[in-house]
């Protein structure tokens, strides 16, 4: 009887952990980065720290960042597809207010990407925060910039599914051991 209750409790805990394991955008303890657990990218938390700058100025600014324990050259402008992934994230909900709820300093404006705009040589893709659209822009226009870097191979967010499975296994082992005694 105790074993059955223990198993039921273990499965309920596992279901709860698995059901809530959709963490996606997590502000890091250093307060300057947000980890996207889906893409394993670290985004700069403050979206207005670049000020207005040209495309080349934005690339230079991002490459020179040393925040979050990074060395110069680890940060870069997000590729246009990375903005698309962020916009589609359930934590953002495809809205400016969603971005503003996960980041600070997000302006209702246009942000540079690191992607060249092939239809017009020399131009760059830009991301528009008000509606998630994108387009090409001339490289000398003064726009905002955001920065990203790879989080590396180790994520700082535990995988709840793995923890839940381990908990179920341990509960089953404990129940089996009780039954044998």
C-alpha positions, 0 to 999 in steps of 0.5 A: 500500500505504501509502495503504491502511494509512493509510486503515485506521488513520484509520478505526480511529481514527474508529471508536474515537473515535465509539464512546467519544463518549458523555460525558455528565456531566463535572466542570468544571475549576473543580471546582464544576459538572458539565456534562450534555452531553446537556441542556447544563445545569451542575449544582452539584457539591456537593449538600449545600451548601444545607443544609435549607431551605424551598421559598422558601428553596431558591429564594432560595439557588439564585438567590443563588449566584455560583459557577462564574463565574455572576452572581446569578440564573443558578442556579435549582432544577432542574425536576422533568423535569431531575431525571428526565433526570439520573436516566435518564442512563447515567452515573448508572444510575438509582441513588443510588450513580450520583449519588454517583459523579458528584457530592459530598454527595448525600444519601439524601433529598428535594430541592426542584425548581423546579416547582410541584405543580399537584394541590395549590396552593402545594406543590412537586415534590420528587425522592427520590435513593434511588430516583428517584421524585418527589412533591409536598411542602408548601413549608415542609418543610425539605429539601435543594436542588440548583442548575442553570444553562444552560451557554449555547450553547458546550459546553466538551466537544469533540464526538468525532464531529466530530473523528473525521470531520475526522481521517478527511477529513484522512487521506483527503486525505493518502492522495490527496496521496501517491498523486498524488506 
